[in-house]
Amino acid sequence: MPMMTPIDGDLVCQGVLPLRLAVADEAGVGALTYVNAMTVDVEDYFQVTAFERHVSRASWDRMPHRVEGCVDRILGLFSEHDVKGTFFTLGWIAARYPAMVRRIVTEGHELASHGWEHVRVTEQSLSEFRADVARTKSILEDTGGCPVLGYRAASYSIGERNLWALKVLDDVGYHYSSSIYPIRHDIYGMPGGPRFRFNPRRDSSFLEIPITTLDVVGQKLPCGGGGYFRLFPYALSRWAMRRVNRLDRQSCVFYFHPWEIDPDQPRQRDLRAKTRMRHYLNLHRMEARVGFLLRDFCWGRMDQIFLAGRDFG
């Protein structure tokens, strides 16, 4: 990352990063930039929504597991670039890889919840969802030894029809969610939703922090990671995120999965062409592209960017 110093009287204190930083270029001249949120959705390749019809949850323990090796590579990449991020982790994964979870925390990253076993919120009742997010929060906190403040729904499955889920998260003890992608998509999306963080409840400080989009003539275009990042040329993603920083003056939220840097993962058979393309496209390029992102932007944890200054006991 570029060399950074605080501006506007903000101080880097107790690990809290200001949103805006002065970045010194090679000539020592300061330029205004933003700290963006780097996030990882910790799940294995066979747990994705697109494989639900092909790989039953009952068979997960019999599948070759690759998440631990992929997370090891991600932690090494983040360390190389001196980046701290947020790891939204499945409870199912934490129960089987507690040492990996503890390493995430020990190396200075934020541990957050991705639900228990990647069930979409659209497939859950209110009581089922409450039990799921409470159970996951409990095991992550017990394993990581730290408060778990954030949650991300499987496949961004919180939208207009189930905004009640945000109240449940608040009631259970989460402080923010990053579960809305304000785009139009055949599996997820809330195209009418806000582009940037907002308070869904007037009587609470709970935040929803959507995945980043770029406004182009009133249309929201995805630029926050995932399959779109693998599909589009890197230069386009970099341009879009820089525009959000410079024109919207907002921090970006970027995400990817451990399996996306693993081109050697076992191949699932009998997939539809669209599903196969979405999952496997440009996996061999992904790790290098993430490295370019880490080099070209300033990054931090979700909690340190969006919850700075709050006291969590």
BELTAUR-V170927 format. One record per backbone hydrogen bond with DSSP energy under -1.0 kcal/mol. NH is the residue of the N-H (numbers start at 1). CO is the residue of the C=O. Records with the same first field share a line. If there is no record, write none. Layout:
NH=CO + CO
//
This chain:
5=22
10=7
13=11
16=13
21=33
22=5
23=31
24=3
25=29
28=25
31=23
33=21
35=19
36=298
37=252
38=300
39=254
40=86
41=256
42=88
43=41
47=44
51=48
52=49
54=51
55=51
59=56
60=57
62=59
63=60
70=66
71=67
72=68
73=69
74=70
75=71
76=72
77=73
78=74
79=75
80=76
81=77
82=79
83=78
86=38
87=110
88=40
89=112
90=42
91=115
92=116
94=90
95=91
97=93
101=97
102=98
103=99
104=100
105=101
106=102
107=103
108=105
109=104
110=85
112=87
113=150
114=89
123=120
124=121
129=125
130=126
131=127
132=128
133=129
134=130
135=131
136=132
137=133
138=134
139=135
140=136
141=137
142=138
143=139
144=140
145=141
152=113
156=153
158=179
162=159
165=162
166=163
168=164
169=165
170=166
171=167
172=168
173=169
174=169
175=149
176=149
177=207
178=151
183=181
190=181
193=190
198=208
204=201
207=175
208=198
209=177
211=180
212=253
214=221
216=219
219=216
221=214
223=212
226=255
230=226
231=227
232=228
237=233
238=234
239=235
240=236
241=237
242=238
243=239
244=240
245=241
246=242
247=243
248=243
250=244
254=37
255=224
256=39
260=257
261=258
262=259
265=262
276=272
277=273
278=274
279=275
280=276
281=277
283=280
285=282
289=285
290=286
291=287
292=288
293=289
294=290
295=291
296=292
297=293
300=36
305=301
306=302
307=303
310=307
//
